[in-house]
Amino acid sequence: MFAHSAWQQIHKEPAQARVTLKLLHNESTDDCIAAGIRPMS
């Protein structure tokens, strides 16, 4: 089973300074791994 991202939150984040899509991807992947869920990539 794959985790689904919180797309509404993800689309708001890049508007903040110093937030990139790569950073968001890495954070999401780390959160999934910590929760024992296979991340979608």
DOFIRO-828043 format. One record per residue (C-alpha): residue number from 1; residue in three letters; chain; x, y, z. Coordinates in nm, 4 decimals. Layout:
N
{rec NUM; "ALA"; "A"; {X; Y; Z}}
...
***
This chain:
41
{rec 1; "MET"; "A"; {0.0000; 0.0000; 0.0000}}
{rec 2; "PHE"; "A"; {0.1214; 0.3474; -0.0827}}
{rec 3; "ALA"; "A"; {0.0772; 0.6663; 0.1146}}
{rec 4; "HIS"; "A"; {-0.1181; 0.9517; -0.0407}}
{rec 5; "SER"; "A"; {0.0261; 1.2987; -0.0115}}
{rec 6; "ALA"; "A"; {-0.1580; 1.5941; 0.1354}}
{rec 7; "TRP"; "A"; {-0.1726; 1.7783; -0.1983}}
{rec 8; "GLN"; "A"; {-0.3471; 2.0907; -0.0670}}
{rec 9; "GLN"; "A"; {-0.0685; 2.1419; 0.1851}}
{rec 10; "ILE"; "A"; {0.2021; 2.0617; -0.0699}}
{rec 11; "HIS"; "A"; {0.0742; 2.3230; -0.3140}}
{rec 12; "LYS"; "A"; {0.0784; 2.5942; -0.0448}}
{rec 13; "GLU"; "A"; {0.4305; 2.5192; 0.0808}}
{rec 14; "PRO"; "A"; {0.6371; 2.6421; -0.2202}}
{rec 15; "ALA"; "A"; {0.4901; 2.9895; -0.1712}}
{rec 16; "GLN"; "A"; {0.7019; 3.0145; 0.1429}}
{rec 17; "ALA"; "A"; {1.0628; 3.1256; 0.1158}}
{rec 18; "ARG"; "A"; {1.3276; 2.8530; 0.0676}}
{rec 19; "VAL"; "A"; {1.0775; 2.5715; 0.0114}}
{rec 20; "THR"; "A"; {1.1408; 2.3613; -0.2982}}
{rec 21; "LEU"; "A"; {0.9548; 2.0636; -0.4414}}
{rec 22; "LYS"; "A"; {1.2634; 1.8493; -0.3764}}
{rec 23; "LEU"; "A"; {1.2571; 1.9472; -0.0079}}
{rec 24; "LEU"; "A"; {0.8856; 1.8665; 0.0161}}
{rec 25; "HIS"; "A"; {0.9411; 1.5304; -0.1547}}
{rec 26; "ASN"; "A"; {1.2220; 1.4400; 0.0842}}
{rec 27; "GLU"; "A"; {1.0174; 1.5373; 0.3899}}
{rec 28; "SER"; "A"; {0.7158; 1.3407; 0.2687}}
{rec 29; "THR"; "A"; {0.9293; 1.0348; 0.1961}}
{rec 30; "ASP"; "A"; {1.0943; 1.0538; 0.5389}}
{rec 31; "ASP"; "A"; {0.7540; 1.0846; 0.7108}}
{rec 32; "CYS"; "A"; {0.6229; 0.7777; 0.5273}}
{rec 33; "ILE"; "A"; {0.9283; 0.5693; 0.6104}}
{rec 34; "ALA"; "A"; {0.9064; 0.6718; 0.9768}}
{rec 35; "ALA"; "A"; {0.5395; 0.5657; 0.9811}}
{rec 36; "GLY"; "A"; {0.6212; 0.2326; 0.8147}}
{rec 37; "ILE"; "A"; {0.4329; 0.3216; 0.4967}}
{rec 38; "ARG"; "A"; {0.5741; 0.2803; 0.1468}}
{rec 39; "PRO"; "A"; {0.5935; 0.6270; -0.0134}}
{rec 40; "MET"; "A"; {0.4783; 0.6975; -0.3679}}
{rec 41; "SER"; "A"; {0.7535; 0.8462; -0.5773}}
***
